[in-house]
């Protein structure tokens, strides 16, 4: 049985296709691509996010999803 390759891309800050070379190369390859994004919420490490920041992240991910539908 043939195994398919899969690209796994962990998204951190570069949530726009034009800013993320690794993401761009992954989706341009013939292999499937799995995107992962996690919001770190660790107040002791200084990772508190305001509602405005969370809304921006959500909007950025939705925009990225819409762009990736073209591929």
C-alpha angles and dihedrals in degrees: 000000000000116000118218120224119236129196115220115201122186109207117210115152108339099081096159121085093225091054098047114070094179092054092046093052092046095054092043091057121089091242125095116260129217116198120202127192128174130180110224111221107181110136093186089060094047097255098132112144124203121224088253091056092047091049090050091051091049092049091048092051092048091050091049090049091053092050093048091054086073090064 
